[in-house]
Amino acid sequence: MDKKYKASVCTLGCRVNLYESEAITDRLTELGFQINEFSEKCDVYIINTCTVTAESDRKSRQMIRRAQKTNPNARILVCGCHSQIFPDKTGAIDGVDYVGGTTDKMRLADMAAELVMTQKKSLPEICVGDPFTAEFESMAATSQDRTRAFLKIEDGCNNKCSYCIIPKARGRVRSKPMDDVFKEVSALVANGYKEIVLVGIETAAYGDGMGYSLIDLLERLEYIDGLERIRMGSLEPAYLKRNVIDRLALLKKPMPHYHLSLQSGSDRMLNAMRRRYNTKMVAETVSYMREKIPKVTFGSDFIVGFPGETDADHRNTLEFVDSLEILNSHIFSYSVRPDTEAAAMNEQNSEDVKSKRHGELQLVADRMKKRCVEGFIKSKTKMDVLFENEKNGEWYGHTENFIYVKVKSGEVLGGKLRSVVLRKYNEKDGMTEGDLI
């Protein structure tokens, strides 16, 4: 391109989308685009959408319209889960030039280069592929603008959870070959990253049908010199069987924080959701991991107000969550997704009921987080913190078990690993204060 065109990529949703957007941005840079903020006037806007909830759908459409308003003459390209499920509705939004889905995302940058060189068309090009026949798309994002780098190792989901539209948007499970993961992690480490986050739509399904699994990959990555930390996206609790936990416990680089996709503390609701575990299995898994892995903490996802959820089911969830002492909980009110089993279920809960239960569970989750952090404060356990950013003389980062910490220091700590002792937990902002050792 003779002219230096300006482009921006807007990402909605999960870490997989974030990684894919980073790879698209890298390709835009290779093609000669200048990368700007989404709020700025650009020649090209790429919106990577999400459809996990109705709110995600709304935000996806909102960001498309915002781009069109910022520059009515810009080329607007849309991809991701929302446009995969609703391609025609997406294409009907004013200003949209190209509609892709969850496959062939690396095509977006090259298509953008073509579009800026041609006259704007009245109708968008709709190129939504079939994620059930697609292979794993080769891409890499080795110049991410963060302390830690994300790496997509898996796409798709073979689960049939009754509430979830994502398997229809993402298709079957397919994985990045282990040799390719090893090479990309090595490249990221060579670029200065100490911490890598392995992400996928169903991360625990990595390697399905390829003769290896997630734990095999982790054992191989253990041998990369310079790699300090490995984290993972949300894991299906059913994957963490005792033999897997025993192998995890022997590794040094996977960090002792695991995000478990729990969804409910009621066995009746877990069965209605078509989850592959029950509360007893989860409690035993958490207990065994605490026995085998020092400092281990957990994150979790929960859905409140699922169709048919009663006050008794909700109380079971409150009691179950309180018993687990989870560090970070993400709570969602159930959102009807089209063409899912749950959408047609009777006994849909009202928005008022969902809101009330959301608030009650959040109070339990906040209390649980405080209890978890204060346990480490009381024990004066030494923590290793990877510092990420600074504000007003205070440096912020995460411990190995993902407690968010700030310390006062005149030293430049960005990107450094330092030992810290936790001193105080602030309930108001969920921040933990610490002191450098």
C-alpha positions in Angstrom: 0.0 0.0 0.0 1.3 3.4 -1.0 -0.7 5.2 1.7 -0.3 4.6 5.4 -3.8 3.5 6.3 -5.0 3.5 10.0 -6.7 0.5 11.5 -8.0 -0.6 14.8 -9.2 -4.0 16.2 -11.9 -4.1 18.9 -12.1 -7.3 21.0 -15.2 -8.5 22.9 -15.4 -11.7 25.0 -12.9 -14.3 26.0 -9.1 -14.6 26.0 -9.3 -16.7 22.8 -10.8 -13.7 21.0 -8.1 -11.5 22.5 -5.3 -13.8 21.2 -6.9 -14.0 17.8 -7.2 -10.2 17.7 -3.5 -9.9 18.6 -2.6 -12.2 15.7 -4.8 -10.1 13.3 -3.2 -6.9 14.5 0.3 -8.4 13.9 -0.8 -9.2 10.3 -2.2 -5.6 9.8 1.2 -4.3 10.9 3.0 -6.5 8.4 0.7 -5.2 5.7 1.7 -1.6 6.5 -1.3 -0.4 8.6 -0.8 2.0 11.4 -2.6 0.6 14.5 -4.7 3.2 16.4 -7.1 3.1 19.3 -10.7 2.1 18.5 -12.0 5.5 19.6 -9.9 7.3 17.0 -10.8 8.0 13.4 -9.5 5.0 11.3 -9.7 3.8 7.8 -10.4 0.2 8.9 -12.2 -1.2 12.0 -12.2 -4.9 12.8 -14.7 -6.0 15.5 -14.1 -9.4 17.0 -17.5 -10.3 18.5 -18.9 -12.4 21.3 -22.3 -14.1 21.8 -21.9 -15.9 25.2 -24.8 -13.8 26.6 -27.5 -11.4 25.3 -25.4 -8.6 26.7 -22.5 -9.7 24.6 -24.7 -9.6 21.5 -25.8 -6.1 22.4 -22.2 -4.9 22.9 -21.1 -6.5 19.6 -23.7 -4.6 17.7 -23.0 -1.4 19.7 -19.3 -1.5 18.8 -20.1 -1.9 15.1 -22.3 1.1 15.2 -19.7 3.1 17.1 -17.1 2.4 14.4 -19.6 3.6 11.7 -20.4 6.7 13.7 -16.7 7.6 14.3 -15.9 7.3 10.5 -18.9 6.7 8.2 -16.4 6.2 5.3 -14.3 3.5 7.1 -14.2 -0.1 6.1 -15.8 -2.2 8.8 -15.1 -5.9 9.1 -16.7 -8.2 11.6 -15.8 -11.6 12.9 -16.3 -13.8 15.9 -19.0 -15.8 17.6 -21.8 -13.2 17.3 -21.4 -12.8 13.5 -21.0 -16.6 13.2 -24.5 -17.2 14.7 -26.1 -14.0 13.3 -24.4 -13.3 9.9 -27.3 -11.7 8.1 -28.3 -9.5 11.1 -24.6 -8.4 11.4 -24.4 -7.6 7.7 -27.6 -5.5 7.9 -26.0 -3.0 10.2 -25.1 0.2 8.4 -21.5 0.5 7.3 -20.5 -3.2 7.5 -18.4 -4.3 4.5 -17.4 -7.8 5.5 -18.8 -10.5 7.7 -16.7 -13.4 8.8 -17.3 -15.9 11.6 -15.0 -17.9 13.8 -13.0 -19.5 11.0 -10.4 -17.9 8.6 -9.9 -15.0 11.0 -6.4 -14.4 9.6 -8.1 -13.5 6.3 -9.5 -10.3 7.9 -6.3 -8.3 7.7 -5.7 -9.1 4.0 -9.3 -8.4 3.2 -9.0 -5.0 5.0 -6.0 -4.2 2.7 -8.1 -5.0 -0.3 -11.1 -3.0 0.8 -9.3 0.2 1.5 -8.1 0.1 -2.1 -11.5 -0.3 -3.6 -14.8 1.7 -3.7 -17.2 1.0 -0.8 -19.9 -1.4 -1.8 -23.6 -1.1 -0.8 -23.9 -4.7 0.4 -21.4 -6.5 2.6 -19.6 -9.7 1.7 -20.6 -12.5 4.0 -18.0 -15.2 4.3 -19.0 -17.3 7.3 -17.4 -20.8 7.2 -18.4 -24.1 8.9 -16.5 -24.5 12.2 -17.5 -28.2 12.3 -15.4 -29.0 9.2 -12.6 -26.5 9.8 -9.1 -27.4 10.8 -7.2 -25.6 13.6 -6.3 -22.2 12.1 -2.6 -21.4 12.1 -1.8 -18.1 13.6 0.7 -16.5 16.0 0.8 -13.4 18.2 4.4 -12.9 19.3 4.4 -9.1 20.0 1.6 -8.7 22.5 1.5 -5.5 24.5 1.3 -7.0 28.0 3.5 -8.5 30.7 2.0 -11.9 30.1 1.3 -13.4 26.7 -1.8 -15.4 25.6 -1.4 -18.4 23.3 -4.4 -20.2 21.8 -3.8 -23.9 21.9 -7.4 -25.2 21.2 -10.6 -24.3 19.5 -14.1 -25.6 19.7 -16.1 -27.6 22.3 -17.6 -31.1 22.2 -19.7 -30.6 25.3 -23.4 -30.3 25.0 -24.2 -28.0 27.9 -27.9 -27.1 27.7 -27.4 -23.3 28.1 -24.5 -22.7 25.8 -24.5 -21.5 22.2 -20.7 -21.4 21.9 -20.2 -25.0 20.5 -22.5 -24.0 17.6 -20.3 -20.9 17.0 -16.9 -22.6 17.5 -17.6 -26.1 16.2 -15.7 -29.3 17.2 -12.6 -29.5 19.2 -9.3 -29.1 17.3 -5.9 -28.3 18.7 -2.6 -26.6 17.8 0.0 -29.3 17.2 2.3 -29.6 20.2 5.5 -28.8 18.2 3.9 -25.6 17.1 2.9 -24.6 20.6 6.5 -25.3 21.8 7.9 -23.1 19.0 5.5 -20.2 19.7 6.1 -20.3 23.5 9.9 -20.3 22.8 9.4 -17.3 20.5 7.4 -15.5 23.1 10.0 -16.2 25.8 12.7 -14.9 23.4 10.7 -11.7 23.1 10.9 -11.2 26.9 7.7 -12.8 28.2 8.1 -14.6 31.5 4.5 -15.8 31.8 2.4 -17.6 29.1 -1.4 -18.2 29.4 -2.6 -21.2 27.4 -6.2 -20.6 26.3 -8.9 -22.4 24.4 -12.7 -22.7 24.1 -12.3 -25.9 26.1 -8.7 -25.8 27.2 -8.9 -29.2 29.0 -9.8 -30.9 25.7 -6.4 -30.0 24.2 -5.0 -32.8 22.0 -8.2 -34.7 21.7 -7.8 -37.1 18.8 -4.1 -36.3 18.4 -2.6 -38.8 20.8 -1.7 -36.4 23.6 -3.3 -34.2 26.2 -3.0 -31.0 28.1 -0.8 -32.5 30.8 1.5 -33.9 28.1 1.9 -30.4 26.7 2.6 -28.9 30.1 5.3 -31.5 30.8 7.0 -30.6 27.5 6.9 -26.9 28.1 8.6 -27.4 31.4 11.9 -27.7 29.5 11.8 -24.2 27.9 14.6 -22.2 29.3 13.6 -18.7 30.4 9.9 -19.6 30.8 9.0 -18.8 34.4 5.2 -19.2 34.5 2.4 -21.1 32.8 -1.2 -20.3 33.4 -4.3 -21.9 31.7 -7.8 -20.8 30.8 -10.9 -22.2 32.4 -10.7 -26.0 33.0 -13.5 -28.5 33.0 -13.4 -30.0 36.6 -13.9 -33.5 35.2 -10.4 -33.3 33.5 -8.6 -32.9 36.8 -8.5 -36.6 37.9 -6.1 -37.7 40.5 -3.5 -39.0 38.0 -3.5 -35.6 36.2 -3.2 -33.8 39.6 -0.3 -36.0 40.6 1.6 -35.1 37.3 0.8 -31.4 37.8 2.2 -31.5 41.3 5.6 -32.5 39.9 5.9 -29.5 37.6 7.3 -26.1 38.6 6.1 -23.8 35.8 2.3 -24.2 35.9 1.2 -21.7 38.5 -0.9 -22.9 41.5 -4.1 -21.2 40.4 -6.8 -23.1 38.5 -10.0 -21.6 37.1 -12.7 -24.2 37.3 -15.9 -23.8 35.3 -18.3 -24.9 38.1 -21.6 -23.1 37.2 -23.7 -24.3 40.1 -23.5 -25.8 43.6 -26.8 -27.7 43.1 -26.5 -31.2 41.7 -30.0 -30.9 40.3 -29.0 -27.8 38.3 -25.7 -29.3 37.2 -27.7 -32.2 35.8 -30.1 -29.9 34.0 -27.2 -27.9 32.6 -25.7 -31.2 31.2 -22.5 -30.8 33.1 -20.2 -33.8 33.5 -19.6 -33.7 37.3 -21.4 -33.2 40.6 -20.6 -31.2 43.7 -19.0 -34.2 45.5 -16.5 -34.7 42.6 -15.6 -31.0 42.7 -15.1 -30.9 46.4 -12.9 -34.0 46.3 -10.9 -32.5 43.4 -10.3 -29.2 45.2 -9.4 -31.0 48.4 -6.9 -33.3 46.7 -5.3 -30.4 44.8 -4.9 -28.5 48.1 -3.2 -31.6 49.5 -0.8 -32.0 46.6 -0.1 -28.4 45.4 1.2 -25.8 47.9 -0.4 -22.4 47.8 -3.0 -23.5 45.3 -6.1 -21.2 44.8 -9.1 -21.5 42.6 -11.2 -19.3 40.4 -14.7 -20.2 39.2 -17.7 -19.3 37.1 -21.3 -19.5 38.3 -24.7 -19.1 36.7 -27.7 -17.9 38.8 -31.3 -18.1 37.8 -31.0 -21.1 35.5 -34.5 -22.3 34.3 -36.1 -24.3 37.1 -33.6 -23.2 39.8 -35.5 -22.9 43.1 -34.7 -21.1 46.3 -33.5 -24.5 47.6 -31.1 -24.9 44.7 -29.8 -21.4 45.2 -29.2 -22.1 48.9 -27.3 -25.2 48.0 -25.1 -23.1 45.7 -24.5 -20.5 48.4 -23.5 -23.2 50.9 -21.3 -25.0 48.4 -19.5 -21.9 47.3 -18.9 -20.9 50.9 -17.3 -24.3 51.6 -14.8 -24.1 48.8 -13.0 -20.8 49.7 -12.5 -19.8 46.1 -10.3 -16.8 45.5 -12.1 -15.3 42.4 -15.7 -16.0 41.3 -17.3 -14.7 38.1 -21.1 -14.7 38.5 -23.5 -14.5 35.6 -27.3 -14.2 35.5 -28.7 -16.9 33.2 -29.2 -15.5 29.7 -31.4 -17.1 27.1 -29.4 -18.3 24.1 -31.3 -19.1 20.9 -31.4 -22.7 19.7 -30.3 -24.1 23.0 -32.1 -26.7 25.2 -32.4 -24.3 28.1 -34.1 -21.7 26.0 -37.1 -24.0 25.7 -37.2 -25.1 29.3 -40.2 -24.2 31.5 -39.9 -22.3 34.7 -37.7 -19.5 33.4 -36.8 -17.2 36.4 -37.6 -13.5 36.3 -34.9 -10.8 36.0 -35.7 -9.7 39.6 -35.1 -13.2 40.9 -31.8 -13.4 38.9 -30.7 -10.1 40.2 -31.4 -11.0 43.8 -29.6 -14.3 43.6 -26.7 -12.7 41.8 -26.3 -10.2 44.7 -26.5 -12.9 47.3 -23.9 -15.1 45.7 -21.6 -12.1 45.1 -21.7 -11.4 48.9 -20.6 -15.0 49.6 -17.9 -14.9 46.9 -16.5 -11.6 48.4 -16.5 -13.1 51.8 -14.8 -16.2 50.5 -12.1 -14.2 48.7 -11.3 -12.2 51.9 -11.0 -15.5 53.9 -8.7 -17.0 51.3 -6.4 -14.0 51.1 -6.3 -13.4 54.9 -5.3 -17.0 55.4 -2.1 -16.3 53.4 -1.6 -13.0 55.2 -1.8 -14.7 58.6 0.6 -17.4 57.6 3.1 -14.8 56.3 3.7 -17.0 53.3 6.3 -15.6 50.9 4.8 -14.9 47.5 6.4 -14.4 44.1 4.8 -11.5 42.2 5.2 -10.6 38.5 4.7 -6.9 38.4 2.7 -5.5 35.5 2.1 -1.7 35.9 2.6 1.3 38.1 0.5 4.2 39.4 1.5 7.0 41.7 4.5 5.1 43.1 2.7 1.9 43.6 3.4 -1.3 41.6 0.7 -3.8 40.8 1.0 -7.5 39.9 -0.1 -11.0 40.6 1.3 -13.7 42.9 1.8 -17.1 41.6 -1.6 -18.1 42.9 -3.2 -15.0 41.3 -3.7 -12.7 44.3 -3.7 -9.2 42.9 -1.1 -7.2 45.0 0.3 -3.7 45.2 3.5 -2.5 46.8 5.1 0.9 47.3 8.5 1.1 45.7 10.8 3.7 44.0 12.3 0.8 42.1 11.2 0.1 38.5 9.5 -3.3 38.9 7.7 -3.7 35.6 8.1 -7.2 34.1 10.1 -8.3 37.1 9.5 -11.2 39.5 10.0 -10.2 43.1 9.2 -11.9 46.5 6.6 -10.2 48.6 4.9 -10.8 52.0 1.2 -9.9 52.0 0.2 -7.4 54.7 -3.4 -6.2 54.3 -6.5 -7.0 52.3 -8.9 -4.1 51.4 -12.5 -5.3 51.1 -13.6 -2.1 49.3 -11.5 -2.6 46.1 -10.5 -6.3 46.5 -6.8 -5.2 46.5 -4.1 -6.8 48.7 -1.2 -4.7 50.0 2.2 -6.3 50.4 5.9 -5.5 51.2 8.9 -6.4 49.1 11.3 -8.9 50.8 
